[in-house]
Amino acid sequence: MFGWLSVFKFNYNNSRAGNGLEWQPPPQGKKVARLPRLNLINIPQHIVQTGLRGELCFYDSDDFEFYLASLEVASKQYMCDIHTYVLLKNSVQIIATPKLPNGIPSMMQSLGRRYVQYANHRYQRSGSLWDRYKSSLIDSNAYLLSCYRYVELRPLQLDNIKDLKDYPWSSFHHHSGHDPSALIKDHLVYTSLGENSVDRCNAYNRLFAYNFDPKLRDYIAETVRSGQILGGDHFKDQIEKIANRRIRPLKRGRPRKQDKTEKQPITSSDETADVEK
């Protein structure tokens, strides 16, 4: 079905510019300590994963199709609703809602293992293929549709893509009504756009008539890159209560010197949140 049994060698030194390729800047300065991931059921996550060292992960339509088929299998196995996706030649972006604790990490681990086995066999290679995926929780009421657009607009950054309809490897075709997909599970925020599928698709298409705010685009990119939460203070307060842990970065500078008469706060090292280390 996917033609993956045909084996051929390829040049790993291919240029990183071209169709379906998202440029990844080289790391600069000190590495930032990675944050533990929060995995809370029924809260959407924006997931980004790139090829190891920015290398290509997909070379033809068979590769894209095999990945999507594997994503469907893994999402059903670990009960994650897939809302949005885009596949580029060296990266993937997915928005999904887990219905089980640790659903997202389990899904991504299974998906990564399955696709690496496929790629290693087809291209006569060995070793890992993906960098560690990054993710952020999304305040669905405030930011989910903006994240949909952020993900599905990525192909327009490619040199040869002028219209989203021309790029087949994204969920835009489902949401716009051009090609419904069994992989996609519509979120309540999307279904609230209209009383029927035609109204919803028309309302969704109208969102793309406006330019994407560059500041919002950078904000979304930074939150997923750093593992922060995409949402306002009220949403973050709710997440901190559910997770029983601090999710906001501490303020810079030295902590205030405590007066001797002040009582020392009682803290606990126990965490009850569903957190992947």
N, C-alpha and C positions, 0 to 999 in steps of 0.2 A: 504493500500500500504506500509506504513512504520511500521506497527505493533505497533504504539505508544499507542494504547488504552489498551494494556496489562499492568497492574499495579502490581508492586512488590516493596518491600522494599529492601534497600541495606545499606551496612555499609559505613558511611561517613568517617570512619577512615582508608580507604584503603590506602595501601602504595602508595607513589607518584613515585615509580620506577617501570618500566615495559613497556609493549607495548604501543607505541604511546604517551609517556609521556615526556614532555620537562621540565627538572628541572628548578625551579625558585628560585634563591637565596633569603634568607630572607633579608628584608630591614635593612640597617645599617646606623647609624648616623642620622643626621637631614634630614628631607624630603626636597627635592628640589621643589621649587615652579613650578607648572606646567605651561607650555607655552601655550598661545592661539594658536589654530590651524589655519593655512592658508588653505582655501578651494577655489582654483582657477580652473576654468573650463579648460578642455583639457590638464591638467598637471597631469601625473600619481602620485599616492600616494602609499606608502608602509604602510600597516595597520597591526598592531599586537594587538591581544587581548587575554588575559589569563583568566583562571577561577579565581573567587574570592578567594584570599589567596592561589592561586595555586592549588585549588581543581579540581577534574576531572569534565569535561563537557560532555564527550562522553563515553559511556560504550559498545556500540555494533554497528553493521553496520546500524541498523535502525536509531540510533541517527545521524550518519554521513550523511546518505541519507536524513533525514529530514532537516538537516542544509543546505545541498547543494540545496535542492529544495526551501527552504526559501530564500537562497541567490539569486537564479535565479529570484524569484518573486520580491524581494526587489530591485535588480539591475535594472530590467526592469521598475519598478514603478518610481524609482528616477533617471533613465537614467544614470547609471554608467556602463561603460564597464569593465567587469572582465577579467583580462589578466592572472593572475596566482594565485594559492592558495595552501595551505597545511593545513590539519586538523590533529592535534595531540590530544591526549586524554584530555589535559588540556589547549590547546591554538589553535588559528588559526592565519594564516598569509595570507593576500590578497594584491594583487597589482591591483589597479583599477583606471580608469580615469573618473572623473565626467563630464557630459555634461550639468549639471545645477548647478547654485550656491547652495551651501549647499547640494549637492547631496550625498556626502560621509557620513556626519553626519546623514542625514535623512535615508539613506540606513542602516547604522549600528544600528540606534535606532530601526527601524522597524524590522530588522533581530534579534536583541537581544531580543526584546519584544516577537516576535513570538516563538523563540526557548525556552525562559524561561517559557512561558506558556505551551509549549509541555513538557519540562522536569519536571516542577512542577506537572503536571497531571500524567505523566507516573511513576514518582518515588515518588509520595506522599510527596513532599517537598514544601517549600514556601520560598519566598524571592528572592533576587538577585542571579545571577549566575556568572556574568562577572565583571571583573575589567574594569575601564575606558580604552577604546582603545587608543593606541598610533599611531602616523602616521608621515610621513615625505614626502615632495615633492621630486620627482626624476627628475634629468636631464636625460631625456630619451636617448639622443644621446650618453651620456658618460657612464651611469650606468644602464640602464634598463635591458639589458640582464644579467648583473652581479647580479642584484636583482632577476631576474627569477631563476638563479642558486642558489642563497642564499636561497630562499624560498623552492625550490624543493629538495634541498640537505638535508633539516632538518631531514627527516626520517632515514638517515644513522647514525645519532647519537643515534638511538635506538639499544638496545642490540641484537634484533633478526632480524634486517633488514640489509642485505648485498648487495642487489641490488634494485635500485629504482623501477624496474619493479614489485617487490614483495609488494610494498606498494600502495594500491589502492586509497588512499584519498589525491591525489594531482593532479595538472594539468600537471605533467611530462608526463603522458600518452597521453595527447593531443598534446603537443609540440613535443614529440618524434615520433608521428605517430602511436602509438600502439592502442589508443582508442580516437578518436576525440570527443569533448564534445560541446554540444550546449550552455553550460554556458559560454564558453570562447569566447571573442571577440579579435581577433588577433590585436596587435598593429602594426603600420607601421614599427617599428624597426624590429619586428619579420618577417613580410611578406617580408622585404627587404633581408632576408637571401637567398632567391631563387626565381626563376620564377614560380615554381609550388609547391604544397604541399610536394611532395617527396623530392625535392631539399631543401626546408626549413627544413624539419624534419631531413634530413641527416646532414645539416650544424649545426643544433641545437645539435644533438647528439654528434658531434665532439667537441663541447665546453666542454662536460663532460669528455673528455679524459684527461683533465688537472686538476691538483689539484687546489683547490680554495685557493687563496692567503690569509693566516691568517690575515694579516694586513688589507686587504680589507674587509674581513669578520667582523673583529672587528669594522671597520669604519662604515659599514652599520648598524651593531647592535647598535652602539652608537648614530648614527643620528636618528634612529627611536625611541630609548629609550628616548632621550632628546628632540625630536620634532624639530630637526634641519633640514636643507635642504641638500639633497645629491646631490652635484654638485660643480662645480668650481666657481671661483670669477665672471666670466662673467655671468653665469646662475643666481647667487645670485644677481648680479646687476640688471638683468632683473626682477627678482621677487620683489625686493625692489621698482622698478619703478611701476610695475603693482599693487602691494599691497599698495604703498604709505606709507610704514613703514619700520623701521629697522628690519632686520631678523637675523643679525649677533649679537652674544653676545658681550657686551661691554668689553673692556679691563679691567683687574683687576688693583686695586690700586686707589689712590686718583686722582680725576680729576685735571688737571693743573690749578693752580691759575690764574685767569684772571686779566690782567692788567686793571687798572681803566680807561685807555684811550680807551680800546677796547669797541666796541659797543656790547650790549647784543643781541644775535640772537633772531629773531622772530620765535616762534614755534606755532604750532597749535595742539590742542588735538583731532581734528576731524580725524577719520580714514575712508577711503572710501573702504578699502579692505573687501572682503567677509571673515570675520574672525569669527570663532565660539569661544565664551568665555568658 
